[in-house]
Amino acid sequence: MELRIFTEPQQGASYDDLLAVARTAEAAGYGAFFRSDHYLAMSGDGLPGPTDAWITLAGLARDTERIRLGTLMTAATFRHPGPLAISVAQVDAMSGGRVEFGLGAGWFEAEHTAYGLPFPSTKERFERYAEQLEVVTGLWGTPDGGTFSFEGAHYRLVDSPALPKPAQAKIPVLVGGLGPRRTPALAAKFADEFNLPFAGVDAAVEQFARVDAACEAAGRDPGEITRSVALVVCVGRDGAEVARRAGRIGREEAELRENGLTGTPAEVVDKLGTWRERTGIDRVYLQVLDLADLDHVELVAAEVAPQL
């Protein structure tokens, strides 16, 4: 099972804060550094303010060497798919082919209102999301010298040169969420990885089964899709350290134990074992909320990862 670091910088982080976590994660041997794509804090003051996901990843592409980089999830409501495909391909080239692309429909209405972004109905957001997956992957997959055209309800491209190309032959695409119908169908068509954020084991079992069924209906081998989850992490060498870390992120320890990966290294290894046995997950994104606590990142790498 691979462990990855997942950050929520809209809650309060500068680029330098994120760089420190990314470099610590790289040195500690994590598989990837991911960040959310949000422009507004869900709680607190969010100081010093938001950082743009793809500008951040462009910087990290040059300021790190080996660790893979990506988003959970880029919001389809924030960007047009043509320029988005260009940005992600460029960051992939800047990183030497280390980018992974998570795309979601967008959901947090307040951040759209705060920064003057349209926030369509749920139906329209999913329509745009599906079209963006078609456009972005279509642009990347167009052979050199060819052109790409697309006629959708919301986006129209005519004879695009489909440039630039990513450094990788194929940028891995992540789809995720608990939607019972459209989400599994989109995963079956586009996803290299399916991610469930902050779900319980029972809900994950049900949703992974829906994705498998959607793959089979589409004539695709479900085993081609990596299964992953994102869970908040709060690990301590003893109970006192666990409680201190829970307090630092403003969460109740009991709630974290129920909904996240919380406790001593041995306790967290046991919980991850249950996740793997019940769901067959290959990968876990550890939501790190205290970005100043680099010892936390190093502790999990030293005492949890080797036991998986």
SVG drawing of the C-alpha trace seen along z (x, -y; Angstrom):
<svg xmlns="http://www.w3.org/2000/svg" viewBox="-29 -38 45 47">
<polyline fill="none" stroke="black" stroke-width="0.4" points="0.0,0.0 1.4,-3.4 1.1,-6.4 0.8,-9.9 0.6,-13.3 -2.5,-15.5 -2.8,-19.1 -5.6,-21.7 -3.7,-25.0 -6.9,-27.1 -7.0,-26.6 -3.9,-28.7 -0.6,-28.1 2.0,-30.0 3.9,-28.5 6.9,-28.2 4.8,-26.2 3.8,-23.8 7.3,-23.5 8.6,-22.5 6.0,-19.7 6.6,-18.5 10.4,-18.4 9.9,-16.6 7.6,-14.1 10.0,-13.6 12.9,-12.9 10.8,-10.6 9.9,-8.4 6.2,-9.2 4.8,-8.4 3.3,-11.8 2.4,-15.3 -1.1,-16.4 -3.1,-19.5 -6.7,-20.5 -8.0,-23.1 -9.9,-25.6 -10.0,-29.4 -11.7,-29.8 -11.2,-28.3 -13.9,-26.1 -13.2,-27.3 -10.9,-29.9 -9.5,-33.0 -7.4,-31.1 -4.5,-33.5 -2.4,-34.3 -5.0,-33.5 -5.4,-30.9 -2.7,-29.7 -3.6,-28.6 -3.3,-24.8 -1.5,-24.7 0.7,-27.7 1.8,-25.9 2.4,-22.6 4.4,-24.5 6.7,-25.8 7.0,-22.4 7.8,-20.9 11.0,-22.9 11.7,-22.8 11.4,-19.1 13.1,-16.2 11.4,-12.9 8.0,-13.0 4.9,-12.9 2.5,-15.9 -1.2,-16.3 -4.6,-17.6 -7.6,-16.2 -9.5,-17.5 -9.1,-20.3 -12.5,-22.0 -14.0,-22.0 -15.9,-25.2 -12.6,-27.2 -11.0,-26.8 -11.8,-26.2 -10.7,-22.8 -8.4,-24.0 -6.2,-26.3 -6.4,-23.7 -5.0,-21.0 -2.1,-23.4 -1.4,-24.3 -1.3,-20.7 0.8,-19.5 3.3,-22.3 3.6,-21.5 4.1,-17.8 7.0,-18.9 8.4,-21.2 8.4,-18.2 10.0,-15.8 6.7,-13.7 5.6,-13.6 2.1,-15.0 -1.2,-13.3 -4.5,-14.9 -7.5,-14.7 -10.7,-16.5 -14.0,-17.0 -17.2,-18.9 -16.7,-21.6 -19.0,-21.9 -18.2,-24.7 -20.5,-27.5 -19.1,-30.1 -15.7,-30.2 -17.3,-30.8 -19.3,-33.7 -16.3,-35.1 -14.2,-35.3 -16.8,-36.0 -17.0,-32.5 -20.2,-31.2 -21.7,-28.3 -24.2,-26.4 -26.7,-23.8 -25.6,-20.4 -26.8,-19.0 -24.9,-21.6 -21.7,-21.2 -21.7,-17.5 -22.3,-18.1 -19.4,-20.5 -17.3,-18.1 -17.9,-15.2 -17.1,-17.5 -13.9,-18.7 -12.7,-15.1 -13.5,-14.5 -11.6,-17.7 -8.6,-17.5 -7.9,-13.8 -8.7,-14.3 -6.2,-17.1 -3.5,-15.1 -4.2,-12.0 -4.2,-13.7 -1.2,-12.5 1.5,-15.0 0.6,-16.8 -3.1,-16.1 -6.0,-18.3 -8.7,-18.0 -12.3,-19.2 -15.2,-18.9 -18.8,-19.9 -20.5,-19.8 -23.3,-21.6 -20.9,-23.8 -17.5,-23.7 -16.6,-23.9 -13.1,-23.4 -12.4,-23.6 -9.2,-22.2 -7.1,-22.7 -3.4,-21.8 -3.7,-20.0 -0.4,-21.4 1.7,-21.2 2.0,-17.5 2.7,-16.2 6.1,-14.7 4.4,-11.4 2.9,-9.2 -0.3,-9.4 -0.9,-11.6 -2.8,-9.5 -6.4,-10.8 -8.1,-10.6 -11.9,-10.5 -13.6,-10.3 -16.7,-10.8 -19.7,-9.0 -22.2,-9.7 -24.0,-6.4 -24.5,-6.6 -22.7,-9.3 -19.4,-9.1 -18.8,-5.4 -19.6,-5.8 -17.1,-8.6 -14.6,-6.6 -15.1,-3.6 -14.5,-5.8 -11.7,-8.1 -10.1,-7.1 -6.7,-5.5 -7.4,-5.9 -10.7,-6.1 -10.5,-8.1 -12.9,-8.2 -12.5,-11.2 -13.3,-10.8 -15.7,-7.9 -16.3,-5.0 -15.2,-1.5 -18.8,-0.3 -19.5,-3.2 -16.2,-2.6 -17.0,1.1 -20.3,0.1 -18.8,-2.6 -15.9,-0.5 -18.4,2.2 -20.4,-0.4 -17.2,-1.4 -16.4,2.3 -19.9,2.8 -19.6,-0.3 -16.3,0.9 -17.8,4.3 -20.7,2.7 -18.3,0.6 -16.2,3.6 -13.2,2.5 -11.2,4.6 -11.9,3.1 -8.4,4.1 -7.0,1.3 -8.2,-1.3 -6.2,-1.9 -8.3,-2.2 -7.5,-4.9 -9.0,-6.8 -8.2,-10.1 -8.3,-10.2 -7.3,-12.7 -4.2,-11.6 -3.3,-12.2 -0.5,-9.9 1.5,-10.1 4.1,-8.1 1.8,-7.9 -1.7,-9.0 -0.5,-12.4 1.1,-13.2 -2.1,-12.0 -4.2,-14.3 -1.8,-17.3 -1.9,-16.8 -5.7,-16.6 -5.9,-19.8 -3.6,-21.6 -6.0,-21.0 -9.1,-21.7 -10.6,-18.2 -11.9,-15.9 -9.8,-12.8 -12.8,-10.5 -14.1,-11.8 -10.7,-11.5 -10.4,-7.9 -13.8,-7.1 -13.4,-8.9 -9.6,-9.1 -6.3,-7.4 -5.7,-8.3 -3.7,-6.8 -0.2,-5.3 1.6,-3.8 0.5,-0.3 -3.1,-1.4 -3.0,-3.1 -1.3,-0.1 -4.1,2.1 -6.8,-0.3 -5.1,-0.4 -5.0,3.4 -8.8,3.4 -9.2,1.0 -7.0,3.1 -8.8,6.3 -12.3,4.9 -11.8,2.6 -8.6,3.7 -7.2,0.2 -3.8,-0.3 -3.1,-3.8 -4.0,-6.2 -3.8,-10.0 -3.0,-11.2 -4.8,-14.6 -2.2,-16.6 -3.8,-19.6 -1.0,-21.0 1.5,-21.9 4.0,-23.3 4.3,-19.8 6.9,-18.2 7.8,-15.7 4.3,-14.3 5.1,-13.6 8.4,-12.0 6.9,-9.9 4.3,-8.3 7.0,-7.5 9.3,-6.0 6.9,-4.0 3.7,-3.3 4.8,-3.0 7.4,-0.2 4.7,2.0 2.3,1.8"/>
</svg>
